[in-house]
Amino acid sequence: MRICRFNGGKIGVVVNNHVFDVTSLITDLQTQHWPCAPGDPLIAALPSLRPKFEEVIGECDSMPLSDCELLSPVATPSKIIGAPVNYHLHRDEANVDAQINNGTKIETIETYGLFLKANTSLIGPSQAIVLPDGNRRIDHEIELVVVIGNECKNVSRIEALDVIAGYAIGNDVTIRGPEDRSLRKSVDTFTVVGPWLVTADEIGNPRDLHMILSVNGQMKQQANTRDLICDVQQLIVYASAHYTLYPGDLIFTGTPAGVGPIQRGDVIHQQIEGIGEFISNVV
Ligand code: MN
């Protein structure tokens, strides 16, 4: 099932380029009591909501997808986790940059661990990526995004796929430079997630998903998740050994080779097999 958030916070099920409005089924979730539990209440309730969505979809109002303003399918993740260098070819290109700039060698997750992006940087496809003033290089990074479905800790490799609610496409927009990743990747609008959440059952093992990113019609990144250094299961094992994961937590699994600078006016098209596609504007 493809579940989207659209037009200011409605919830929709996407079927054949139409969005079926199932918002009336989630009104209970909209009256939260302080202090709120960590995580996203919609993602936490998905297992019980899903059969209800299926039941009512024939009677819901629907509209063409092209008329909908899509938001991030997850509204309030407790955290956004990133994998720093997780494709061999991207490590090679990062190495070239690093050796030119400061002579250091780029390692992988075993050395660097994971990082967190600020939740306030999260946007959806209908919202523009807003570049800050100045002349720093800012890059696009297409990534498969895992949406966690259950509260979990110390997950084993065998259990790892069972804690996933679904998948989405992400752009981990990044200022290049020496500052900590948590600063360079957390600027407002620098975490794009869309176009919707595809439930995990539609993907199965996320080991063979083709992805492409183009800027203004020019192909920039093209890869397959089979080339991940640390696969999705390993990322969940590693992340959950350190953090308790909550429903709606997002894991950006790392970007392949081909990252490059973006500028105001650019149109970024992103697509991942089995999930879908969307366009982001840069302003
Ligand atoms: Mn990244």
Boltz pocket constraint, residues with backbone or C-beta under 6 A from the ligand:
constraints:
  - pocket:
      binder: B
      contacts: [[A, 82], [A, 83], [A, 84], [A, 141], [A, 143], [A, 172], [A, 252], [A, 254], [A, 255]]
      max_distance: 6.0
